[in-house]
Amino acid sequence: MSTPSLNDLIELGAISEAQGLQGQVKIRPHSSDPVALLSSKQVWLSLIPRRDAGVSTSVEQASLTQYKVKNAKMHSGNVVMALEGIADRDQALALKGARILVARDAFPKVESDSYYWVDLIGCQAVNLQNESLGEVLDVTENGAHGVIAIGDAATKEMKYLVPFVKEVVQNVDLPNKLMTLDWQLDWQ
C-alpha cells in the first residue's frame, strides 16, 4: 500500500500510554466521537524525532509508519487499539507520544446533512449580510462546544474565534466551500 501525501492524512489523536501486556496502545482522541479512528483499518503513526538542544523538528521531519489495525474500541474516553506487529507492552510504550493519522478518504461516509469538521477547513466564512469574515483555518473543541478559527488563509493570521453552535452557524455549503454565520465584522 502506498502512503498518502501528508495533506491527505488527518491527525485524529495521540498515543498516551500502553494498555495491558499484549501490545495495545491507549489513544487520546482529538474528538469526543472518534468514529473515524474506531473504524480505521490502517493508521499512520508520526514519531517526531527527539529534539537535541537548539535543534527544532517539523512535521515533515517526522517518521511516518503505517500499521494495520487489528481492533479498536472505546474505553474510559480513550480509544484502545491493537496494531499488527506490536505484540508486547514494551513495543507499545515505545510508541508513546506518536500522533495517529488516518487517510481522509478512509473516513466513514456521513449522512447528507452531516460533515466532518476537517472538511470545513478552507471554507469561506460570510455573515448574514454576505460580508466576508475570512477563511476557516481550524475547528477545535473547548469542552462546551466547537470553536471555529477564521482568518487570513495566506498569513494564517486569525481574526475571529466563533462558537460552533446552531445560533451562530446558519448554513454550511460544503460543495461550494461556504459557511454562513450570524456574526458581525466588528465582533472580536
N, C-alpha and C positions, 0 to 999 in steps of 0.2 A: 504494500500500500504506500502511496506517496504522501508525503507530508504536505498539508495545505499551507498556503502562504500565511505569514504571521497576521495579515489583515483578515484572513478567513477564520482564524481561531479566536474564540471568545473565552476570556477568563471567567470561570464560574465559582472558584473557591481556592482554598489553600489547605495543604495537609498540615494539621496541627499536632498530630500525635500518631503513634502506632495504636492499634486496637487489638488486644488479645495476643496470643502466641503464634498464630497461623499466618502472619504477614499482612493482615488487613490494615488499612490506614483510615484514620478519622479525618474527615474533611470539614472545614468550617466554610459552609456555602455562602456566597455573596447575596443570595436571595432567600427569602423566608419560604418560598415554594420552589425548591430546586428540581423541577420536573425534568429539565434537560439533562442535568447531571445524573439523576437517578435512572434515566432511560438510555444513557450513552453506552454504546458497545465498545468504543475505544476513546481514550483520552490521551492528551499530550501533557507531560509534566515539564515545567520550566524550572530548572535549577539554576539560579543565578550564582555564578562563582563567588566564593568568599572575597570580600574586599580586603586588599592589602592597604597598609597605611597610605593614604593620599591617592589611591587609585580607585576611580569610580567605574561602575559597570552599567551597561544599559540592557534593555530587554533583548536587543539584537545579539548581545554577547552571551546571553543565557543559553544553556544547553537544553535542547528540546528533544525529549524522548517519548516515543509512542508506546502505549500499553493497551492490551486488550482487557476489557473489564469482565471479570468472571461473575460478579454480582455486586449489587449496591442496594442499601436500604437506609431508611431514616432511623436514627437512634438519638434521643435526647437533644434534638435540634441540630444534630450533625449528620453528615452522610458517612456511613461506614462502607468502604469499598474494598473488594478483593481484586487485585491486579495480577494478571498472568505473569509469572516469573518472580513474583515477590512471595516467598514461601515462609519466612520467619520474621519474628519481631525485630531483629537487628536490621534486616533489609528494609523493613517498613520505617524504622527510626531514621535510617539514612536519607529517607525522602522528606523528613520533617522540614517544613518551610516551602516546599515546592508548590508552585502555582498550578492549578488544574485548568487546562484549556480543552475546549471541545469545538469541533468544526461547526460553524453556523448552520450549514446545510444538514447536519445530523440532528438538529433540534426537532422535537415532535411538532407536527402540524397543529396549528391553533384554529379555533373557530373564526368565522369571517369577521366578527366584531371584536376579536381579541388580537393581541400582538405582544411581542417581547419588547421589553424596554430597550434592549440593544438596537432594535430596529428604528427607534425614534432618533437616535444619534444621526445628525446630518439633516434632520428636517428643518425647514424654515419655520420660525415661530412668528405669528402675526397676532395682533389683538383684534377685538371685535370691530374696531374702526379700520381694519385692514392695514394698520401701520406695522412695519417690520420691527420685531424685537431682537432679531438675530437668528442664530442657528443653535439648535440643541447640541450642546457639547458633551453632556453626560446626564445620566439619570441614576440617582442613588436612593437609598432608603435611610431614613433617620430614626426609624423605630415607630413613629406615629403614622407616617405616610411617606410616599416617594417625594423626591425633590428633583426638579429639572434645572440644570445649569444651562443658561442661554448666554451666548456671547458672540464674539467675532471669530469665525472659523479660521481665518488666516493667522491671526495672532494668538488665538486660544485665550484671549482676554475675556473674562466673564463679566457680564453686565447685570444679570438677574439670577437669583435663586428663587424659583417659583414652586409653590407646593403642588404636588401631583395629586389633586383632589378634583372631584367632579364639578365643584363650584367654579373652579378656575379653568380646567381643561374642557373646552366646549366641543372640540372636534379634532379627530386625528384622521388624516387622509394619507395613508401610507403610500398608495400608488403615486401620488403627486408630491410626496415628502413634505407635507404641510400640516402644521399644528396650529389650531386657533385657540387662543387663550383669552379669558376675561382678565386682562392685565393692562395697566397703563404705562406709557413710556417713562413717566416721572416717578414710578414706584420703584423703590430700591429694596 
